Amino acid sequence: MMRPDDLVTISELLARTGEPLGPSAPAGYQPRSARHVRRRQRRSGWPALIISSLARAALAVLTGLLFWSVAPVVTGWHPTVVLSGSMAPALHPGDVVITRAVPAAKLQPGQVVLVDDPDHPGRLRLHRLVGFDPQGRLILHGDANRSSDSDAIALSAVRGVGVLRVPLIGTPLYWWRSQQYLPVALTGAAVVLLSLLAGCYRPHPSAEAPHRRNKPRRRPAQLGAATVLAVVTAAQLVHPTPARAAYSVKTGNPNSTFSVAYLSCKSAILASNPSLFYRFEETSGTSMADSGPYGFTGAYSTGGVTYRTAGACPRDGGKSMTLDGSSGYAYEAGSVSNPTTFSTELWFRTTSNRGGWLIGMGSTTAGPSAEDDRVLYLTNNGQVGFGVLNGSAKTTIFSSSGYNDGNWHLADATFSPTTGMKLYLDGAAVAGNAAVTAAGNYSGYIRIGYDTLAGWPSAPTSSYFGGSLDEASAYAFVLPAADIYSHYNAGV
């Protein structure tokens, strides 16, 4: 006679081999083979859980990027896929840029704007606004290009201003438009694979609630693949004509996500690779440290300097130097040959109506130089002038407004034989002269706060600057306008 525990053992054995248990089998029982049991054990184990979780995380990121590239459409904003590298490094091919319409009066240098391409009807161009011509048309410039676009853009051609960048989510469309079909196919296969892997984990039936054990299982992998592919397709279809750039001064705008945001003036300036960088952080003495990569030590005058006054960049926690307007100044200790291409920059604050030298090059370190050139200075009414010695003539461009209002301002001057003279105040271009192609050629020193201004147009009453100076830097190249704006934005 069989014992009850013998019957249990036989039942388990029959269940494992897939044989029916007869009329006494519980309702809803489905026989399982040993192979099926092993597969179910693999799918309910830790490796399957980890793989499934990683695949689902990747799909979640992809879905989130797709959402942000499509969702703004409901607000009337415009998604555009970037198809060229002319805006690198701010934008790359395959990025999706969201633009919104703005009134013409709110267009300002630094914004990334989407316009009808004047050279390719039916296409769009996505470049940075760097200024306006005398007719009020837009002057655009691709960040990676050496010169501004040759055609000025009418206000009526503006589609919108960039407000959001979604990285790389439009890459499949970029590949498709450039006839790179293999990467498109591989991307599709990768999405399908991720969807399948996302559904590879299934908990063991013993871990499920009793009321769910006998319900038919859904197909999460197939449903996931179909959903993601449908969203990808829809996202690509809603994008309008992609934006290109047909041309080979970056700038920025606090309302645009395309300018690089820095947490300090120091980090912004160092990112631009200055030749020298004086922060005026000293507490006493005459030695002035160079925070740049080359260690061009400078010096202060023996008097007329107040150390560690309030600086221009509150996020740095740094300080500035204040000059008395009659004897204080600073200078680079080593002589250098005047560069044919250069940029200079510094922050200043003053209420003086006597003007003064801001930064430039002189032939000596002390006293008035016999020769001076490449100079930024203030007139008596606070206008900022940028001058170069063009042959025997001292040529200067000026800001239209005065800046002796007691607030911090960032002044930048750039020059090269191909771009001419450009002057920027507070991150925006305010004056230029492309006709000037040469500057003086001699060895000299960077002078800060004082040198002679005799003979320069609208020369001020005093060559000594009276006020505060901070974060002075110089570059052996034309500083891109986007960098200039990033430097300004880091200090406000």
C-alpha positions in Angstrom: 0.0 0.0 0.0 1.3 3.5 -1.0 1.7 6.1 1.7 0.4 9.7 1.2 4.0 11.1 1.0 4.7 8.6 -1.9 1.8 10.0 -3.8 3.1 13.5 -3.4 6.5 12.5 -4.7 5.0 10.8 -7.7 2.8 13.9 -8.4 5.8 16.1 -8.4 7.7 13.7 -10.7 4.9 13.6 -13.2 4.6 17.4 -13.1 8.2 17.8 -13.9 8.0 15.4 -16.8 4.9 17.1 -18.2 2.6 14.2 -17.8 -1.0 14.9 -16.9 -2.1 14.2 -13.4 -5.6 13.0 -14.3 -8.9 14.3 -13.2 -7.6 15.4 -9.9 -5.3 18.1 -11.4 -6.2 21.6 -10.2 -8.2 23.8 -12.5 -6.1 25.9 -14.9 -3.1 23.6 -14.6 -0.8 23.7 -17.7 1.9 21.1 -17.9 5.5 22.4 -18.0 8.6 20.6 -19.5 11.9 20.6 -17.7 13.3 22.8 -20.5 10.6 25.3 -19.9 11.2 25.3 -16.2 14.9 26.0 -16.8 14.1 28.9 -19.1 11.7 30.3 -16.6 14.3 30.1 -13.9 16.8 32.0 -16.0 14.3 34.7 -16.8 13.5 35.2 -13.1 17.1 35.3 -12.0 19.4 38.3 -11.1 21.2 38.4 -14.5 17.9 38.8 -16.3 16.7 41.5 -13.8 19.9 43.5 -14.3 19.8 43.3 -18.1 16.1 44.2 -18.2 16.6 47.1 -15.8 19.5 48.5 -17.9 17.5 48.2 -21.1 14.5 49.9 -19.6 16.7 52.7 -18.3 18.1 53.2 -21.8 14.6 53.3 -23.3 13.5 55.7 -20.6 16.3 58.1 -21.5 15.5 57.8 -25.2 11.8 58.3 -24.6 12.6 61.4 -22.4 14.7 62.9 -25.2 12.1 62.2 -27.7 9.4 63.8 -25.5 11.3 67.0 -25.1 12.0 67.2 -28.8 8.3 66.9 -29.7 6.3 68.2 -26.7 7.1 71.9 -27.3 5.1 71.7 -30.6 1.9 71.9 -28.6 3.0 75.3 -27.3 3.6 76.6 -30.8 7.4 76.2 -30.6 9.4 74.8 -33.5 11.7 71.8 -33.4 14.5 71.7 -36.0 17.2 69.0 -36.6 20.7 70.4 -37.1 22.3 69.0 -40.2 25.7 70.7 -40.3 28.6 71.4 -38.0 28.8 75.1 -38.5 27.6 75.8 -35.0 30.0 73.4 -33.2 30.8 73.1 -30.4 27.5 74.6 -29.2 25.4 72.5 -31.6 26.2 69.2 -33.4 24.6 67.4 -36.4 21.7 65.5 -35.0 20.8 67.8 -32.2 17.3 69.0 -32.1 16.8 72.8 -31.4 13.6 74.2 -30.2 12.9 77.7 -31.3 10.1 80.1 -30.5 8.8 83.2 -32.2 9.8 86.5 -30.7 9.0 90.2 -31.6 11.6 91.8 -33.8 12.3 94.4 -31.1 13.5 91.6 -28.8 16.1 90.2 -31.2 19.6 90.9 -29.8 23.2 89.8 -30.5 23.9 86.5 -28.9 20.7 84.7 -29.8 20.7 81.6 -31.9 18.1 82.4 -34.6 16.4 80.2 -37.2 15.9 82.0 -40.5 15.0 81.2 -44.1 18.2 80.4 -45.9 18.6 83.1 -48.6 20.9 80.9 -50.7 18.7 77.8 -50.7 15.0 78.4 -51.0 13.0 76.0 -48.9 15.8 75.4 -46.4 16.4 76.9 -43.0 19.6 78.3 -41.5 20.4 78.2 -37.8 23.2 80.6 -36.8 24.0 83.1 -34.1 23.0 86.8 -34.3 26.1 88.9 -33.9 24.8 92.3 -35.0 22.8 94.4 -37.4 23.7 96.3 -40.6 22.8 99.9 -41.2 19.5 98.8 -42.7 18.5 96.9 -39.6 19.1 93.5 -41.2 20.6 90.6 -39.2 24.3 89.7 -39.4 24.7 86.0 -38.6 27.7 83.9 -37.9 28.2 80.1 -37.5 30.2 79.4 -34.3 32.7 77.2 -36.1 33.1 79.5 -39.1 35.9 81.9 -39.6 33.7 84.8 -40.9 30.2 86.0 -40.7 27.6 85.0 -43.3 27.9 87.1 -46.4 24.2 87.8 -46.7 22.4 90.0 -44.2 19.0 88.6 -43.2 15.7 90.6 -43.3 13.6 90.6 -40.2 10.8 89.0 -42.2 12.9 85.9 -42.7 13.3 85.1 -39.0 11.4 82.0 -37.9 12.4 82.1 -34.2 15.0 82.2 -31.5 16.6 79.1 -29.9 15.4 78.2 -26.4 16.2 74.5 -25.9 18.7 72.0 -27.2 18.0 68.3 -27.1 21.3 66.5 -27.9 21.6 64.0 -30.7 18.0 62.7 -30.8 17.7 63.7 -34.4 20.8 61.8 -35.5 18.9 59.1 -37.4 17.3 61.8 -39.6 20.8 63.4 -40.1 22.1 60.0 -41.2 19.1 59.5 -43.5 19.4 62.9 -45.1 23.1 62.3 -45.7 22.4 58.8 -47.1 24.1 56.9 -44.3 21.6 54.1 -44.3 23.6 51.5 -42.4 23.7 53.5 -39.2 20.0 54.1 -39.5 19.4 50.3 -39.8 21.7 49.6 -36.9 20.0 52.2 -34.7 16.6 50.6 -35.5 18.0 47.2 -34.7 19.5 48.5 -31.4 16.1 49.9 -30.4 14.4 46.6 -31.1 17.0 44.7 -29.2 16.7 47.1 -26.2 12.9 46.6 -26.3 13.4 42.8 -26.3 15.9 42.9 -23.5 13.6 45.2 -21.5 11.1 42.3 -21.3 13.5 39.5 -20.6 12.9 39.5 -16.9 9.8 37.8 -15.5 9.3 37.1 -11.8 8.8 33.4 -10.8 5.1 32.5 -10.5 5.6 31.8 -6.8 6.4 35.5 -6.3 3.2 36.7 -8.1 -0.1 37.3 -6.4 -2.4 34.2 -6.5 -5.0 36.0 -8.6 -2.4 36.8 -11.3 -0.8 33.4 -11.7 -3.3 31.9 -14.1 -3.9 35.1 -16.2 -2.6 35.1 -19.8 0.7 37.0 -20.0 1.1 40.2 -22.0 4.0 40.7 -24.4 5.9 43.6 -22.9 8.9 43.3 -25.2 6.9 43.4 -28.4 4.7 46.2 -27.1 7.7 48.1 -26.0 9.5 47.8 -29.4 6.3 48.8 -31.3 5.8 51.8 -29.0 9.3 53.1 -29.1 9.6 52.7 -32.9 6.3 54.5 -33.3 7.4 57.4 -31.2 10.7 57.6 -33.0 9.0 57.7 -36.4 6.5 60.2 -35.3 9.2 62.4 -33.8 11.2 62.5 -37.0 8.1 63.2 -39.1 7.0 66.2 -37.1 10.4 67.9 -37.6 10.2 70.6 -40.3 12.8 71.3 -42.9 16.2 70.7 -41.2 18.5 73.6 -40.6 21.7 73.8 -42.5 24.5 76.3 -42.8 26.2 77.1 -46.1 29.1 79.1 -44.7 32.3 78.2 -43.2 31.5 85.5 -33.8 30.1 83.3 -31.4 28.2 85.0 -28.8 25.5 84.1 -26.3 22.3 85.2 -24.6 20.9 84.6 -21.2 17.6 83.5 -22.8 19.4 80.9 -25.0 20.8 77.6 -23.9 23.4 77.7 -26.6 26.0 79.9 -24.9 28.3 78.0 -22.5 27.4 78.8 -18.9 30.3 79.2 -16.4 30.0 79.5 -12.7 32.9 82.0 -12.4 34.7 84.5 -14.5 38.0 82.6 -13.9 36.7 79.4 -15.4 35.1 81.2 -18.4 38.3 83.1 -19.2 40.6 80.1 -18.7 38.4 78.1 -21.0 39.3 80.6 -23.8 43.0 79.9 -23.4 44.3 83.4 -22.7 48.0 84.4 -23.3 47.9 86.2 -19.9 45.3 86.7 -17.2 45.6 89.2 -14.3 43.0 88.8 -11.6 44.3 91.5 -9.2 44.0 89.3 -6.1 47.1 90.5 -4.4 46.9 92.0 -0.9 50.0 94.2 -1.0 53.4 94.7 -2.8 54.2 95.3 -6.4 54.2 91.7 -7.8 51.1 90.8 -9.9 50.4 87.1 -10.6 49.4 85.7 -14.0 46.6 83.2 -13.6 47.0 82.1 -17.2 48.9 79.1 -18.6 52.2 80.9 -19.4 53.1 82.8 -16.2 53.7 86.3 -17.6 54.2 88.0 -14.2 53.2 91.6 -13.9 53.7 94.4 -11.5 51.9 97.3 -9.8 53.1 100.8 -9.5 54.5 101.8 -6.1 51.6 104.0 -5.2 48.0 104.8 -6.2 46.7 101.3 -5.9 44.1 100.0 -3.4 44.1 96.2 -3.2 41.2 93.8 -2.9 38.3 96.1 -3.4 34.9 94.6 -4.4 35.3 92.6 -7.7 33.2 92.4 -10.8 32.5 88.7 -10.4 30.5 87.9 -7.3 30.5 84.1 -7.9 34.3 84.1 -7.9 34.5 85.6 -4.4 37.3 87.6 -5.9 38.5 91.1 -5.6 39.7 93.9 -7.8 42.2 96.8 -7.7 41.1 100.4 -7.5 43.3 103.1 -9.0 43.4 106.7 -7.7 43.3 108.3 -11.2 46.6 110.1 -10.7 49.5 107.7 -10.1 48.3 104.1 -9.9 48.6 101.5 -12.7 49.9 98.0 -13.5 51.9 96.4 -16.3 53.3 93.2 -17.7 56.9 92.8 -16.7 58.1 91.1 -19.9 58.4 92.6 -23.3 56.6 91.0 -26.3 56.3 91.7 -30.0 53.1 93.3 -30.9 50.8 90.6 -32.3 49.2 91.1 -35.7 46.1 89.3 -34.4 45.0 89.8 -30.8 42.2 90.4 -28.3 42.2 92.2 -25.0 39.6 92.3 -22.3 38.9 93.6 -18.8 36.2 94.7 -16.4 36.0 98.3 -15.3 33.9 100.5 -13.0 34.1 104.3 -12.7 32.2 107.5 -12.2 35.1 109.7 -13.5 34.5 112.4 -16.1 38.3 112.6 -16.8 38.5 109.4 -18.9 41.7 107.3 -18.8 43.7 104.4 -20.2 42.1 100.9 -19.6 44.5 98.4 -21.3 46.9 98.5 -24.3 50.5 98.2 -25.3 53.3 100.7 -24.6 57.0 100.8 -25.4 58.0 101.1 -21.7 56.7 99.9 -18.4 56.9 103.2 -16.5 55.9 106.7 -17.4 54.5 107.7 -20.8 55.6 105.5 -23.7 57.2 106.9 -26.8 55.0 104.5 -28.8 51.6 103.0 -27.8 49.1 101.0 -29.7 46.2 98.5 -29.4 44.6 100.6 -26.7 41.2 100.6 -24.9 40.5 103.9 -23.2 37.7 106.1 -21.8 36.8 109.6 -23.0 35.7 112.3 -20.6 32.0 111.4 -21.3 32.6 107.7 -20.6 32.6 106.5 -24.1 34.9 103.5 -24.7 37.4 103.8 -27.5 39.5 101.1 -29.2 42.5 102.4 -31.2 45.3 101.0 -33.3 48.2 102.7 -35.0 47.4 102.2 -38.6 50.6 103.3 -40.4 51.1 106.8 -39.1 47.4 107.4 -38.2 45.8 106.6 -34.9 42.5 105.1 -35.9 39.8 104.6 -33.2 36.3 103.2 -33.0 34.0 104.3 -30.2 30.9 103.1 -28.3 27.9 105.3 -28.8 27.1 105.4 -25.1 29.0 106.4 -22.0 29.9 103.8 -19.4 31.0 105.9 -16.4 27.8 105.2 -14.5 29.4 103.5 -11.5 28.5 99.9 -12.6 30.8 97.1 -13.7 31.2 96.8 -17.5 33.2 94.3 -19.6 35.2 95.8 -22.5 36.7 93.7 -25.3 38.7 94.6 -28.3 39.6 92.3 -31.2 41.8 92.8 -34.2 43.1 90.9 -37.2 44.1 91.8 -40.7 41.1 89.9 -42.1 38.4 91.0 -39.6 39.6 94.5 -38.8 38.7 96.2 -35.5 35.8 95.2 -33.3 34.7 96.6 -30.0 32.4 94.9 -27.5 30.8 96.2 -24.4 29.0 93.9 -21.9 29.1 91.0 -24.3 27.6 92.8 -27.3 29.4 94.2 -30.4 29.0 98.0 -30.4 31.5 99.2 -33.1 33.8 97.9 -35.8 36.0 98.9 -38.7 36.9 96.1 -41.2 38.9 98.5 -43.4 41.8 98.6 -40.9 44.1 95.8 -41.8 47.4 96.7 -40.0 48.6 97.8 -36.6 51.9 99.1 -35.3 54.9 96.7 -35.2 57.3 97.0 -32.3 58.1 95.3 -29.0 56.2 96.5 -26.0 54.4 95.8 -22.7 50.8 95.4 -21.7 49.9 98.5 -19.7 46.8 98.6 -17.5 45.3 101.8 -16.0 47.8 104.2 -17.5 49.9 105.2 -20.5 49.9 108.3 -22.6 46.8 109.0 -24.7 48.3 112.1 -26.4 47.3 112.3 -30.0 44.5 109.7 -29.8 41.0 110.8 -31.0 38.9 112.3 -28.3 41.8 112.0 -25.9 40.6 112.5 -22.3 41.7 115.0 -19.7 43.7 112.3 -17.8 45.6 109.3 -19.1 45.3 107.8 -15.6 42.2 105.8 -15.1 40.4 106.5 -11.8 38.2 103.6 -10.7 38.2 99.8 -10.3 39.7 97.2 -12.7 39.3 93.4 -12.7 40.0 90.2 -14.7 42.3 91.6 -17.4 43.2 89.1 -20.1 44.9 89.1 -23.5 44.7 86.6 -26.4 46.8 85.9 -29.5 43.7 85.4 -31.7 40.4 87.0 -32.3 38.3 86.0 -29.3 35.0 84.5 -30.5 32.0 86.6 -29.7 30.4 83.6 -27.9 33.3 83.5 -25.6 33.0 87.2 -25.0 29.4 86.8 -24.0 30.2 83.8 -21.8 32.8 85.9 -20.0 30.3 88.7 -19.4 27.5 86.3 -18.4 29.8 84.7 -15.8 30.2 88.0 -14.0 26.6 89.3 -13.8 
